[in-house]
Each structure stands twice: as structure tokens, then as C-alpha cells.
Amino acid sequence: QVQLVESGGGLVQAGGSLRLSCVAFGINVRINSMYWYRQAPGRQRESVAFITSGGSTSYADSAKDRFTISRDGGKNTVYLQINSLKPEDTAVYYCNTVDRWGLAYWGQGTQVTVSS
């Protein structure tokens, strides 16, 4: 059974940093592509970053230069480092992956709130 558990969100001032974590159970983060999404109030969920099994990374335009996705195979955990936080980064951040059969899995999300 696949389970994704996010943590690391919180309330921070603009300009601050956070590191979000996603611990995966039942799936290997070194084999599966792993994604971070976010959903702001009243807006659709959007992809912000992903890392492939080969270690390649990709970012949404809004995340370039400030967001860094990484993984630790030993801890089976994916991270999202966010620097220079802006109020518009306020959202619930979700971890996501898709298994070999095309079934998508989501974590419960972690709230990031950035005050101006």
C-alpha cells in the first residue's frame, strides 16, 4: 500500500525559507518520479516541481530559482526547499507519485502560509 506523508509547512515571513518533506511508504522514491504540487485558496492545484528516477529535475516557471527538489533514497524521502518565500507561495503543498499501473497517490498536504 502506497502512502505519502508530508511535513514541514508552517507560518513564515516573506523572505524566509522552508524545507518540506515527503516520506514515502510502499514505493521507492529512487525508482518513481516524484512530484510536488500546491493549491492556493480558490485556485486549481498546480505542479511546482518533479524529480525523475534518473535524478533529473524540472520546475514550474513560478518555482525556478527559489525551489529545489531533492531526494534521499536511504530515508525514502523527497524534499522541497523553498527560499525567498513570497505571500503568493501561500498554499497547501502536496506530494504525488504515479505507480507502474498509472494509479496516482497523494499525501494529505502541508500548509505553507507566508506573511508579508
Secondary structure, DSSP 4 states (H G I P E B T S, - for coil): --EEEEE--EEEETT--EEEEEEEESS-TTTS-EEEEEE-TTS--EEEEEE-TTS-EEE-TTTTTTEEEEEETTTTEEEEEE-S--GGG-EEEEEEEE-TTS-EEE---EEEEEE-
